Amino acid sequence: MSKHTLSDSEKDGKKISPVLKQGIKNFLIDIDGTICEDIPNEEPERMATAALYEGAVEKINEWYDQGHIITFFTSRTEAHREVTEKYLRDNGFKFHGLLVGKPRGGNYHWIDNHPIQATQYLGKFTDLEEKQGTIQVFKK
């Protein structure tokens, strides 16, 4: 992530962690079952040839070109980092980073001090649209 996408912040006169500049999104994108067919860690030989999902490369690269941060976040293990990075590059994905070791099993519930948006992949990479929904928050 380059410095031009971050801005320093303060709270109560004290410096806090930098935040992305307005309009820039920090996309964390799963790999298996989201940008390509779902390959279990137990079959790493299939990772190099996983079939891509239509529109994934184009939409993710569009977001990258718009200045958004693209980080792939996967349950693949550290042992699979090299083949995974090669797969992403060989298929033309533009990205800033790869995080491995995401817990397996789904049903994710992210808790953070920064705003979070979640988008479930449902079979097609298209433009995102706004929808109203219910969220859980901590009681006051």
N, C-alpha and C positions, 0 to 999 in steps of 0.2 A: 504494500500500500504506500503510495507516495505521500509526501508531506502536503502537497497541494490539495489533497482530499480531506485533510484533518484540520480542525481548528482547536486552539486551546480554550479551555473552559474554566470558570471559577464558580465556587459556591461558598457563600459566606466569607468572601475574601481569600479563600484558599484554592490553590490550583487543584483541579481534578483531572481525571483521564480525558484526553482529547476526544472529540466527537466528530463524526463525518459532517462535512458541510451540507447545508440544506439542499435537498433534492437528490443527494447521492445515497444509493441503497447499498447495503452490505449483504449480497446474496450468498447464502449458505445452501449449496445444492447437493442433494444426494446423488449417487451414481446409479447403483443397481436398482432397476425397477422405476427409475425416474428419467435418466437420459438414455438408458440402454436396457436390454433385457436383464432380468434379475439373475445374477450369477452368485451362488453361495461361496463363501470363503473356502469351503472344503473342496472346491473344484477350480483351483487357481489357473489350471491350464486353459480353461474356457475364457478367461478374462481378456486375453489378447484379441479374441475374435467376437466379442459380444456385439450383437446387432444393435445399432443405434436406433433411437426413436425419432420419427420424422419431426423435423423442425427444431430439434434440441440444439444442434450446433449453431444454426442461424439465429435463433432467439437469444441464446446465451452470449454469442459474439456481438449481437446488437447491443445488449445491455453493457457489455465490456466497452464497446466503442462509444457509448453514451457517457462513459466515465464512472460507471458503477463498479463496485468491488466484487469480483467473482472468486469464491472459494468453494471448492468441492469438499464435502463433508461425508465420510463414508464409514461403514462398519468393516470395510476391508482393513486388514492388519498392517502393521509396519513392514512385515515381510513381503507384502504385496504392493508397497509404495512404488517401486521402480516400474513394474509392469503396468500399474495404474496410470502413472504419469506418462509413460510411453503411449498408452492407449489414448489418453486425452489429447496429447500432442499429435499423434499420428492421424487422429480423426478431426484435427483442425480447431479444437477448442482453444479459446483465449481465456486465460485465468491467472489469478494472482497467487493462489495457494491451494494446497491439498491438506486437509486434516483427516487422519486415519484414526481408527479405534472408536468410532461412534458406537454407543451401546446397541446391541442387536435387539430386535423384537418389536420395534415400533412403539406406538402409543406414547409418543414423546410429549413431555410437558416441560417447557422451557421457562425458567425463572431468571430474570435479569433486571438490572436497574435501568436499562435502556428500553425504549419502545420496541416492541416485537410485532411482526406480522408473519402469519403462517399461511402458506399456500400449499394445498395438497395437490400433487400431480394426479390428474385423472385421465391420462391418455393422449393429450395433445398439447404441444407448446404453441401458445398463441399470446396475444397481448393480455395483460392482466386487467381485470375490471374490479371496481369497488362494489362490495356487497355488505349489507348490514348483518351482524351476527351477535352472538352472546359470548362474552369472555369471562374468565374467572379472575378475580382480583383479591388481594388480601383484605380482610376486614379491617376497618379503622379502629 
